[in-house]
């Protein structure tokens, strides 16, 4: 019998942290095109609108930096709970804002939550996941972001028919609901076994591993014992090194390389430019197809709906097959695909576009009476989003948490996530003025950045699929060019070898734990480990 709580359901539930991020992306993307929003906030254009949109990224930057302290000190799940409290405060301020300053403050506080959850949720998912499906479980984060975008879109779509300021206030208020569910549900989930090991709660480590890996919480299962042994040896080795501070991130060349790699993955993901579609799809499609300034709401929002649904559905193949495809191949193919669509959009806009005859609009370049070009640009926006959702979108959350040792994982991932949000902030701030000033050239620049991401990935990013977290030193220190790690076949899993030794009885653990089993397997397994 399949238990209600297992690694799949736990990973999916904590991914509600991604839903929060998706809620914000979609609500701002749709709301910026509504007449009530423009009227109430004084029709913000250019840098003013960029400041409103990017406020959440600024908060996320600081939230990501603080997340390592919270995650190491209080545990991964308590850090996520604190983030949800910040989200409720920020959403409340947004929903009741009386002007742009209050709106920006609310979005900044909400961003503190996103910074914490976007850092800690993938760490938690990585640390509870079996190594052979770790990519699949952490991919739930990206799917949750896309799901949040779609759900908030439909909320906003319904509110768009209202004739009051509830058009934007109600969607911002509803954002509180998933945060309350996440905060409450986390009380029933176990803490990360690797965090417990770092705090010397060894009895609970074995119970949690048995709960996560076996249907009947069998602490004598060879794979459970092997994983326990591997964690124990890694903890002892790290303590012998005597290093667990921020200084270690920069003290040795091998750690500097991993830190820069994690930060680069996050930065290249943002520089792909797909966020320009998520935040400002209405601007782009109005520019490409010359949709009237004040069209029927259902007509305008339907364009965004297709974008968000495609973005969500395209994440599913990665969830199913990323542990077979690998991280490296997904990034390489994704970079080339996104570059192609960016170049195509820029080229069509340059060939068929002209200056916008309407004044005081967020877009200053339009295509008029070229339906084929307009439809191709529209399709290219959707396909660029799909290419990202199948590659950089999920991999940016999978890769950083799995490449660092436990002693500095939260610290290093916080720097990686902070890089993500720093790039996100700059792009969200600059996109509106760049769309108005350099117009179609923006897409040529974004296409070239994706070519840069391809080159960097080819020469610098090793394959990590199906390796345990404790085996990453071998992945990064085998001394051969990274492109030879493409298939991952050069590495054999030590975990399976340890499991065979436990089956043969040639090794044992030093901390045996006695667990009394009852009929209520799930309830008794959970008792004492949450």
QUIZITA-V708349 format. One record per residue. N is the residue number from 1. RES is the residue in three letters. PHI is phi as a letter, one per 30 degrees, with the letter a starting at -180 (none if undefined). OMEGA is omega in radians with two decimals (NA if undefined). Layout:
N:RES:PHI:OMEGA
N:RES:PHI:OMEGA
This chain:
1:UNK:none:3.14
2:UNK:d:3.12
3:UNK:d:3.08
4:UNK:d:3.13
5:UNK:c:3.05
6:UNK:b:-3.06
7:UNK:d:3.13
8:UNK:d:-3.09
9:UNK:d:3.11
10:UNK:d:3.14
11:UNK:d:3.13
12:UNK:d:-3.10
13:UNK:d:-3.12
14:UNK:d:3.07
15:UNK:d:2.98
16:UNK:e:3.02
17:UNK:e:3.05
18:UNK:d:3.08
19:UNK:e:3.13
20:UNK:d:3.11
21:UNK:d:3.13
22:UNK:d:3.09
23:UNK:e:-3.09
24:UNK:d:-3.13
25:UNK:e:-3.05
26:UNK:d:-3.09
27:UNK:d:-3.14
28:UNK:d:-3.13
29:UNK:e:-3.11
30:UNK:d:-3.01
31:UNK:d:-3.10
32:UNK:d:-3.14
33:UNK:c:-3.09
34:UNK:d:-3.12
35:UNK:d:-3.12
36:UNK:d:3.10
37:UNK:d:-3.11
38:UNK:d:-3.12
39:UNK:d:-3.05
40:UNK:d:-3.08
41:UNK:c:3.03
42:UNK:i:3.09
43:UNK:h:-3.12
44:UNK:d:3.13
45:UNK:b:3.01
46:UNK:h:-3.01
47:UNK:d:3.11
48:UNK:d:3.10
49:UNK:d:3.08
50:UNK:d:3.11
51:UNK:d:3.10
52:UNK:d:-3.09
53:UNK:d:-3.03
54:UNK:d:-3.12
55:UNK:e:-3.12
56:UNK:d:3.09
57:UNK:d:3.09
58:UNK:d:3.07
59:UNK:d:-3.13
60:UNK:d:3.10
61:UNK:e:-3.13
62:UNK:d:3.07
63:UNK:d:3.12
64:UNK:d:-3.14
65:UNK:d:-3.13
66:UNK:d:-3.02
67:UNK:d:-3.09
68:UNK:d:3.11
69:UNK:d:-3.13
70:UNK:d:-3.08
71:UNK:d:-3.14
72:UNK:d:-3.06
73:UNK:d:-2.99
74:UNK:c:-3.04
75:UNK:j:-3.09
76:UNK:d:-3.00
77:UNK:d:3.10
78:UNK:d:3.08
79:UNK:d:3.10
80:UNK:d:3.12
81:UNK:d:3.09
82:UNK:d:3.09
83:UNK:d:-3.13
84:UNK:d:3.08
85:UNK:d:3.09
86:UNK:d:3.14
87:UNK:d:3.14
88:UNK:d:3.12
89:UNK:d:-3.12
90:UNK:d:3.13
91:UNK:d:3.12
92:UNK:d:3.12
93:UNK:d:3.11
94:UNK:d:-3.07
95:UNK:d:-3.10
96:UNK:c:-3.05
97:UNK:d:3.14
98:UNK:c:3.12
99:UNK:a:-3.09
100:UNK:d:3.14
101:UNK:e:-3.14
102:UNK:d:3.10
103:UNK:d:3.14
104:UNK:d:3.11
105:UNK:d:3.11
106:UNK:d:3.14
107:UNK:d:3.10
108:UNK:d:3.14
109:UNK:d:3.04
110:UNK:e:3.11
111:UNK:d:3.07
112:UNK:e:3.08
113:UNK:d:-3.10
114:UNK:d:3.09
115:UNK:d:3.12
116:UNK:d:-3.05
117:UNK:d:-3.14
118:UNK:d:3.08
119:UNK:d:-2.95
120:UNK:d:-3.13
121:UNK:e:3.09
122:UNK:d:3.08
123:UNK:d:3.13
124:UNK:d:3.14
125:UNK:d:3.14
126:UNK:d:-3.03
127:UNK:d:3.07
128:UNK:c:-2.98
129:UNK:d:2.91
130:UNK:d:-2.99
131:UNK:d:-3.07
132:UNK:d:3.12
133:UNK:b:-3.10
134:UNK:d:3.13
135:UNK:d:3.13
136:UNK:d:-3.07
137:UNK:d:3.13
138:UNK:d:3.07
139:UNK:d:3.08
140:UNK:e:3.13
141:UNK:d:-3.14
142:UNK:d:3.10
143:UNK:d:3.14
144:UNK:d:3.08
145:UNK:e:3.13
146:UNK:d:3.12
147:UNK:d:3.10
148:UNK:d:3.10
149:UNK:d:-3.10
150:UNK:d:-3.13
151:UNK:d:-3.13
152:UNK:d:3.07
153:UNK:e:-3.10
154:UNK:d:3.03
155:UNK:d:3.13
156:UNK:d:3.11
157:UNK:d:3.10
158:UNK:d:-3.13
159:UNK:d:-3.09
160:UNK:d:3.14
161:UNK:d:3.07
162:UNK:d:-3.09
163:UNK:c:3.09
164:UNK:b:3.10
165:UNK:d:3.02
166:UNK:d:3.07
167:UNK:e:3.12
168:UNK:c:-3.11
169:UNK:d:-3.09
170:UNK:d:3.09
171:UNK:e:3.13
172:UNK:d:3.12
173:UNK:d:-3.10
174:UNK:d:3.12
175:UNK:e:-3.10
176:UNK:d:-2.98
177:UNK:e:-3.14
178:UNK:d:3.11
179:UNK:d:3.11
180:UNK:d:3.10
181:UNK:d:-3.10
182:UNK:d:3.13
183:UNK:e:-3.07
184:UNK:d:-3.07
185:UNK:d:-3.12
186:UNK:d:3.11
187:UNK:d:-3.08
188:UNK:c:-3.11
189:UNK:c:-3.13
190:UNK:d:3.02
191:UNK:d:3.12
192:UNK:d:3.13
193:UNK:d:-3.14
194:UNK:d:3.02
195:UNK:d:3.11
196:UNK:e:3.12
197:UNK:d:3.14
198:UNK:d:3.11
199:UNK:c:3.08
200:UNK:i:3.02
201:UNK:c:-2.93
202:UNK:d:3.11
203:UNK:d:-3.13
204:UNK:d:3.10
205:UNK:e:-3.10
206:UNK:d:3.11
207:UNK:d:-3.13
208:UNK:d:3.11
209:UNK:d:3.11
210:UNK:d:3.12
211:UNK:d:-3.07
212:UNK:d:-2.97
213:UNK:c:-3.07
214:UNK:b:-3.12
215:UNK:d:-3.10
216:UNK:c:3.09
217:UNK:h:-3.09
218:UNK:d:-3.12
219:UNK:d:3.10
220:UNK:c:3.10
221:UNK:d:-3.07
222:UNK:e:3.14
223:UNK:d:3.07
224:UNK:d:3.14
225:UNK:d:-3.14
226:UNK:d:3.13
227:UNK:d:3.07
228:UNK:e:-3.12
229:UNK:d:-3.12
230:UNK:d:3.10
231:UNK:d:-3.13
232:UNK:d:-3.13
233:UNK:d:3.12
234:UNK:d:3.12
235:UNK:d:-3.14
236:UNK:d:3.12
237:UNK:d:-3.12
238:UNK:d:3.13
239:UNK:d:3.07
240:UNK:d:3.11
241:UNK:d:3.08
242:UNK:i:-3.09
243:UNK:b:3.04
244:UNK:a:-3.09
245:UNK:c:3.08
246:UNK:d:-3.12
247:UNK:e:-3.12
248:UNK:d:3.13
249:UNK:d:-3.05
250:UNK:c:-2.99
251:UNK:d:-3.08
252:UNK:c:-3.09
253:UNK:d:-3.08
254:UNK:d:3.10
255:UNK:d:3.06
256:UNK:d:3.14
257:UNK:d:-3.14
258:UNK:d:3.13
259:UNK:d:-3.14
260:UNK:d:3.12
261:UNK:d:3.11
262:UNK:d:3.11
263:UNK:d:-3.12
264:UNK:d:3.11
265:UNK:e:3.14
266:UNK:d:-3.12
267:UNK:d:-3.14
268:UNK:d:3.11
269:UNK:d:3.11
270:UNK:d:-3.12
271:UNK:d:3.04
272:UNK:e:3.06
273:UNK:i:-3.09
274:UNK:d:3.10
275:UNK:d:3.09
276:UNK:d:3.08
277:UNK:d:-3.09
278:UNK:d:-3.11
279:UNK:d:-2.94
280:UNK:b:-3.12
281:UNK:e:3.13
282:UNK:d:3.11
283:UNK:e:-3.04
284:UNK:d:-3.10
285:UNK:d:3.03
286:UNK:d:3.09
287:UNK:d:-3.08
288:UNK:d:-3.05
289:UNK:c:-3.12
290:UNK:h:3.03
291:UNK:d:-3.14
292:UNK:e:-3.09
293:UNK:d:-3.11
294:UNK:b:-3.13
295:UNK:d:3.02
296:UNK:e:-3.09
297:UNK:e:-3.09
298:UNK:d:3.13
299:UNK:d:-3.11
300:UNK:d:-3.03
301:UNK:d:3.13
302:UNK:d:3.10
303:UNK:d:3.11
304:UNK:d:-3.11
305:UNK:e:-3.13
306:UNK:d:3.13
307:UNK:e:-3.05
308:UNK:d:3.12
309:UNK:d:3.07
310:UNK:e:-3.14
311:UNK:d:-3.13
312:UNK:d:-3.08
313:UNK:d:-3.10
314:UNK:d:3.10
315:UNK:d:-3.04
316:UNK:d:3.11
317:UNK:e:3.12
318:UNK:d:3.10
319:UNK:e:-3.05
320:UNK:d:-2.92
321:UNK:b:-3.08
322:UNK:d:3.13
323:UNK:d:3.00
324:UNK:c:3.13
325:UNK:d:-3.05
326:UNK:j:-3.11
327:UNK:d:-3.03
328:UNK:d:-3.11
329:UNK:d:3.12
330:UNK:d:-3.14
331:UNK:d:-3.12
332:UNK:d:-3.14
333:UNK:d:3.14
334:UNK:d:-3.13
335:UNK:d:-3.13
336:UNK:d:-3.13
337:UNK:d:-3.12
338:UNK:d:3.12
339:UNK:e:-3.14
340:UNK:e:-3.10
341:UNK:d:3.11
342:UNK:d:3.12
343:UNK:d:-3.13
344:UNK:d:3.12
345:UNK:d:-3.14
346:UNK:d:3.14
347:UNK:d:3.13
348:UNK:d:3.11
349:UNK:d:3.13
350:UNK:d:-3.07
351:UNK:d:-2.99
352:UNK:c:-3.08
353:UNK:d:3.11
354:UNK:a:3.11
355:UNK:e:-3.12
356:UNK:d:3.12
357:UNK:d:3.12
358:UNK:d:-3.11
359:UNK:c:3.04
360:UNK:h:3.07
361:UNK:c:3.12
362:UNK:d:-3.13
363:UNK:c:-3.09
364:UNK:c:-3.11
365:UNK:b:-3.05
366:UNK:b:2.99
367:UNK:c:-3.09
368:UNK:b:3.04
369:UNK:i:2.99
370:UNK:b:-3.01
371:UNK:e:-3.12
372:UNK:d:3.12
373:UNK:d:3.14
374:UNK:d:-3.13
375:UNK:d:3.11
376:UNK:d:3.08
377:UNK:d:3.12
378:UNK:e:3.13
379:UNK:d:-3.12
380:UNK:d:3.06
381:UNK:e:-3.13
382:UNK:d:-3.09
383:UNK:d:3.05
384:UNK:d:3.08
385:UNK:d:3.12
386:UNK:d:3.12
387:UNK:d:3.11
388:UNK:d:-3.10
389:UNK:d:3.13
390:UNK:c:-3.05
391:UNK:b:-3.03
392:UNK:d:-3.11
393:UNK:e:3.12
394:UNK:d:-3.05
395:UNK:d:3.13
396:UNK:d:3.08
397:UNK:c:-3.12
398:UNK:d:-2.88
399:UNK:d:-3.06
400:UNK:e:-3.11
401:UNK:d:-3.04
402:UNK:c:-3.03
403:UNK:c:-3.07
404:UNK:c:3.04
405:UNK:d:-3.08
406:UNK:e:-3.00
407:UNK:d:-3.12
408:UNK:b:-3.03
409:UNK:e:-3.09
410:UNK:d:3.14
411:UNK:d:-3.09
412:UNK:d:-3.14
413:UNK:d:3.09
414:UNK:d:3.06
415:UNK:d:3.12
416:UNK:d:-3.14
417:UNK:d:3.10
418:UNK:d:3.06
419:UNK:d:3.08
420:UNK:e:-3.03
421:UNK:d:3.03
422:UNK:d:3.09
423:UNK:d:3.11
424:UNK:d:3.14
425:UNK:d:-3.11
426:UNK:d:-3.11
427:UNK:d:3.13
428:UNK:d:3.13
429:UNK:d:-3.01
430:UNK:c:-3.06
431:UNK:e:-3.14
432:UNK:e:3.11
433:UNK:d:3.11
434:UNK:d:3.07
435:UNK:d:-3.13
436:UNK:d:-3.01
437:UNK:c:-3.08
438:UNK:c:2.94
439:UNK:h:-3.03
440:UNK:d:-3.12
441:UNK:d:3.11
442:UNK:e:-3.09
443:UNK:d:3.05
444:UNK:d:3.10
445:UNK:d:-3.14
446:UNK:d:3.07
447:UNK:d:3.14
448:UNK:d:3.08
449:UNK:d:3.09
450:UNK:d:3.02
451:UNK:d:3.05
452:UNK:d:3.11
453:UNK:d:3.11
454:UNK:d:-3.11
455:UNK:d:-3.14
456:UNK:d:-3.12
457:UNK:d:-3.08
458:UNK:d:-3.04
459:UNK:c:-2.97
460:UNK:b:-2.97
461:UNK:c:3.09
462:UNK:d:3.11
463:UNK:d:-3.11
464:UNK:b:-3.04
465:UNK:d:3.02
466:UNK:i:3.01
467:UNK:c:3.08
468:UNK:d:3.14
469:UNK:d:-3.11
470:UNK:d:-3.11
471:UNK:c:-3.04
472:UNK:d:3.06
473:UNK:e:3.12
474:UNK:d:-3.13
475:UNK:d:-3.02
476:UNK:c:-3.06
477:UNK:b:3.14
478:UNK:d:2.95
479:UNK:i:3.14
480:UNK:c:3.12
481:UNK:e:-3.02
482:UNK:d:-3.12
483:UNK:d:3.05
484:UNK:d:3.08
485:UNK:c:-3.00
486:UNK:e:-3.11
487:UNK:d:-3.13
488:UNK:i:-3.05
489:UNK:d:-3.11
490:UNK:d:-3.05
491:UNK:c:3.06
492:UNK:c:-3.06
493:UNK:d:3.10
494:UNK:d:-3.09
495:UNK:d:3.14
496:UNK:d:3.11
497:UNK:d:3.09
498:UNK:d:3.14
499:UNK:d:3.12
500:UNK:d:3.11
501:UNK:d:3.08
502:UNK:d:3.10
503:UNK:d:-3.13
504:UNK:d:3.13
505:UNK:i:-3.11
506:UNK:d:3.07
507:UNK:b:3.10
508:UNK:a:3.09
509:UNK:c:-3.04
510:UNK:c:-3.07
511:UNK:b:3.13
512:UNK:d:-3.13
513:UNK:b:3.10
514:UNK:c:3.14
515:UNK:b:3.12
516:UNK:d:-3.09
517:UNK:c:3.11
518:UNK:b:3.13
519:UNK:d:-3.13
520:UNK:d:-3.00
521:UNK:d:-3.05
522:UNK:d:-3.10
523:UNK:d:-3.10
524:UNK:d:3.06
525:UNK:d:-3.09
526:UNK:d:-3.04
527:UNK:d:3.11
528:UNK:j:-3.13
529:UNK:c:-3.12
530:UNK:c:NA
